[in-house]
Amino acid sequence: MRIEHVIEKVYNPEQLQSAWHQVKKNAGAAGVDHMEVEDFLERGAELGPMISRKLKEGIYRFKPARRVWIEKDGGSGKRPLGIPTVMDRIVGTSIHLTLEELFDSEFSESSFGFRRNKSQHMAIGHVQSSVSEGFEYCASIDLKGFFDNIPHDLILKLIRRKIADERFVTLIARALKAGVIEDGEYQKTHKGCPQGSPLSPIISNIVLNELDKELENRGLRFCRWADDFVIMARSPRASQRILSSITRYLEENLGLEVNKAKSCAGEIKEITFLGFKFYRGKIGISQKSITKFKNKVRLLTKRNNPLSMYQIILKLNVFLRGWVNYFKIQEFKKIFNELDGWIRSRLRSMQLKKWKNPRKFQSMMIKAGFDIQRAKRTWIKMDRWQSTVRQEVKYTLNLQWFRDWELIFLKDFVNCNSSPVV
């Protein structure tokens, strides 16, 4: 039976308050009205009841999102991001909470993205369990510009299948068709739900739940995180067959465009999923993720960085902590030690450059316990990367020196028995 009286949930003051707390927590940039989260905080007593009243009376209107372009992972071009106004984010979050309450129980156990009590680590574990059971092949399908190309008719049809409250459906339609402003020009949105909208996560799951059901009806193993998914198979022939048939289903039944250049079928070890790879059933970090990691560390550890070593390590630690908390489930012992050693070499090179004078390094050698005469005979080129491999440099700027600076060691975040690389 389809559900009536849904709009009441959206304009309920308690739910709007809960939505506001989420928006405030996420912060984010201002929309086209230039209102910041802090501005709304000051006027919340006035604006909160106004939002509720307009929703109740059916006269709430969404403003266009402010379109910006951000770099894709790996620097392979840019992708659009829509930034709604603060008030639209509050209403969108309230709609999201309502849809989540009504639809989430119907979602597949193999769907992990944007769902409570599910994580990317759980998704990776789900794939690994299938690999361990002999599913060593897969079809990996890339949806071209998924969020910006979902047909509005499909979204509204799927919501109407469960919800009979046309006031609620109309509100969602208004959100979808609010348009965007880019470089001062208004553009209509005839399809899609822009990334940056609070609605995009739940709508992606509602739409792709149709795919999940199709895969389950066919008895296929799969794992999905939003529009990123892999379908498991036991043989290369089966994976190719799945790729062809599911591509056809997505394009013909859901009206979604498949990026055939980025979609493929083959051994699971050749596929990257959520930044990870699977080698003989063990979880590893993809080369693309390692390259992206090193590029970020290089930016933070440029030798001409004017900040003090303490400030540099402070900034570096913020990045390292977030990165290793995500990738710590990887199961290869050497990689974190190797990356730790490379990071320390970067920092040694920076420190030598900051000291400038080789005599400064000689005095530091003496403090580190070197014989005075040996220290005076040692001459280090302070601006050369090659100097970081000198034993005198490694001994002077040793593991304890970095510990004293409170540098994070990646290996400390995992159960790893191998010895540190200097």
CORMO-V702117 format. One record per backbone hydrogen bond with DSSP energy under -0.5 kcal/mol. CO is the residue of the C=O (numbers start at 1). NH is the residue of the N-H. Records with the same first field share a line. If there is no record, write none. Layout:
CO: NH ; NH
//
This chain:
3: 164 ; 165
6: 9 ; 10
7: 11
8: 12
12: 16
13: 17
14: 18
15: 19
16: 20
17: 21
18: 22
19: 23
20: 24
21: 25
22: 26
23: 27
31: 34
35: 31
36: 40
37: 41
38: 42
39: 43
40: 44
41: 44
43: 46 ; 47
44: 48
46: 50
47: 51
48: 52
49: 53
50: 54
51: 55
52: 56
53: 57
54: 58 ; 59 ; 60
55: 58
64: 32
65: 67 ; 181
66: 83
68: 81
70: 79
72: 75
73: 76
75: 77
77: 72
79: 70
81: 68 ; 83
82: 84
83: 66
85: 89
86: 90
87: 91
88: 92
89: 93
90: 94
91: 95
92: 96
93: 97
94: 98
95: 99
96: 100
97: 101
98: 102
99: 103
100: 104
103: 106 ; 107
104: 107
108: 111
110: 112 ; 224
112: 115
115: 118
119: 123
120: 124
121: 125
122: 126
123: 127
124: 128
125: 129
126: 130
127: 131
128: 132
129: 133
130: 133 ; 135
131: 134
134: 136
136: 268
137: 233
138: 266
139: 141 ; 231
140: 264
141: 143 ; 229
142: 144 ; 259
143: 146
145: 148 ; 149
146: 149 ; 150
147: 193
150: 192
151: 155
152: 156
153: 157
154: 158
155: 159
156: 160
157: 161
159: 162 ; 163
162: 3
164: 166
165: 168 ; 169
166: 170
167: 171
168: 172
169: 173
170: 174
171: 175
172: 176
173: 177
175: 178
179: 65
180: 182 ; 187
181: 67
182: 185
185: 182
187: 180
188: 190
190: 152
194: 197
195: 82
197: 196 ; 200
199: 203
200: 204
201: 205
202: 206
203: 207
204: 208
205: 209
207: 210
208: 212
209: 213
210: 214
211: 215
212: 216
213: 217
214: 218
215: 220
216: 219
221: 232
223: 230
224: 112 ; 113
225: 228
227: 229
228: 225
229: 141
230: 223
231: 139
233: 137
235: 239
236: 240
237: 241
238: 242
239: 243
240: 244
241: 245
242: 246
243: 247
244: 248
245: 249
246: 250
247: 251
248: 252
249: 253 ; 254
250: 254 ; 256
257: 144
258: 260
259: 262 ; 263
264: 140
266: 138
267: 270
268: 271
273: 276
275: 286
276: 273
277: 279 ; 284
278: 280
279: 282
282: 279
283: 331
284: 277
286: 290
287: 291
288: 292
289: 293
290: 294
291: 295
292: 296
293: 297
294: 298
295: 299
296: 300
297: 301
299: 302
302: 305
308: 312
309: 313
310: 314
311: 315
312: 316
313: 317
314: 318
315: 319
316: 320
317: 321
318: 322
319: 323
320: 324
321: 325
322: 326
323: 327
324: 328
326: 329
327: 330
331: 333
332: 336
333: 337
334: 338
335: 339
336: 340
337: 341
338: 342
339: 343
340: 344
341: 345
342: 346
343: 347
344: 348
345: 349
346: 350
347: 351
348: 352
349: 353
350: 354
351: 355
352: 356
355: 357
357: 360 ; 361
358: 362
359: 363
360: 364
361: 365
362: 366
363: 367
364: 368
365: 370
366: 369
371: 375
372: 376
373: 377
374: 378
375: 378
380: 382
381: 384
384: 387
385: 388
386: 389
387: 390
390: 394
391: 395
392: 396
393: 397
395: 398
396: 398
398: 402
399: 403
400: 404
401: 405
402: 407
403: 406
408: 410
409: 412
410: 413
411: 414
414: 416
420: 422
//
